Amino acid sequence: MKKYIGELKAHPEALFVLGYMLFPLLALVVAALGFFMVLGGHKIFGLILLLVPAQIFIFCAVWAINNRKRLLEEK
């Protein structure tokens, strides 16, 4: 797994797709699902969705954007 992440860090195009498209979209979908679950009466599971996976996807997007910027500055 570490080998693949190391190879991923060498491709700014892949980091662009992950950081600006995939991870923010997944965070938005999970946050919307958590919000609707809270409104639907499933408060505990909705809050868990809002606090855990949505924040993980946001953190991963920031990680990908920062690594892409660092990679482009080195070139």
C-alpha positions as CSV (number, residue, x, y, z in Angstrom):
1,M,0.0,0.0,0.0
2,K,2.8,2.4,0.9
3,K,4.4,1.7,-2.5
4,Y,1.2,2.8,-4.4
5,I,0.8,5.9,-2.3
6,G,4.5,6.8,-3.0
7,E,3.9,6.3,-6.7
8,L,0.7,8.4,-6.5
9,K,2.7,11.3,-5.0
10,A,4.7,11.5,-8.2
11,H,1.7,12.2,-10.5
12,P,0.2,15.7,-10.1
13,E,-2.7,14.8,-12.4
14,A,-3.9,12.0,-10.1
15,L,-3.5,14.3,-7.1
16,F,-5.5,17.0,-8.9
17,V,-8.4,14.5,-9.5
18,L,-8.3,13.3,-5.9
19,G,-7.9,16.7,-4.2
20,Y,-10.2,18.8,-6.3
21,M,-12.8,16.4,-7.5
22,L,-13.1,13.0,-5.8
23,F,-12.6,13.6,-2.1
24,P,-14.6,16.9,-2.0
25,L,-17.5,15.1,-3.8
26,L,-17.4,12.2,-1.4
27,A,-17.3,14.6,1.6
28,L,-20.3,16.4,0.2
29,V,-22.3,13.2,-0.3
30,V,-21.5,11.9,3.1
31,A,-22.3,15.2,4.8
32,A,-25.7,15.4,2.9
33,L,-26.5,11.9,3.9
34,G,-25.6,12.6,7.6
35,F,-27.7,15.8,7.5
36,F,-30.7,14.0,6.1
37,M,-30.3,11.2,8.7
38,V,-30.3,13.8,11.5
39,L,-33.5,15.3,10.0
40,G,-35.0,11.9,9.6
41,G,-34.6,11.0,13.3
42,H,-31.5,8.9,13.2
43,K,-29.4,11.5,15.1
44,I,-26.6,9.3,16.4
45,F,-25.7,7.7,13.1
46,G,-26.2,11.0,11.2
47,L,-23.8,12.8,13.6
48,I,-21.3,10.0,13.2
49,L,-21.5,10.4,9.4
50,L,-21.0,14.2,9.8
51,L,-18.1,14.0,12.1
52,V,-16.0,11.0,11.0
53,P,-16.1,10.1,7.3
54,A,-16.8,13.6,6.1
55,Q,-13.9,15.0,8.0
56,I,-11.6,12.2,6.8
57,F,-12.5,13.0,3.2
58,I,-11.8,16.7,3.8
59,F,-8.5,15.9,5.4
60,C,-7.6,13.7,2.4
61,A,-8.5,16.4,-0.1
62,V,-6.3,18.9,1.7
63,W,-3.5,16.3,1.8
64,A,-3.7,15.7,-1.9
65,I,-3.8,19.5,-2.7
66,N,-0.8,20.2,-0.6
67,N,1.2,17.3,-2.1
68,R,0.3,18.4,-5.6
69,K,1.4,22.0,-4.9
70,R,4.7,20.7,-3.4
71,L,5.3,18.5,-6.4
72,L,4.7,21.3,-8.9
73,E,7.0,23.6,-7.0
74,E,9.8,21.1,-7.2
75,K,9.6,20.9,-11.0
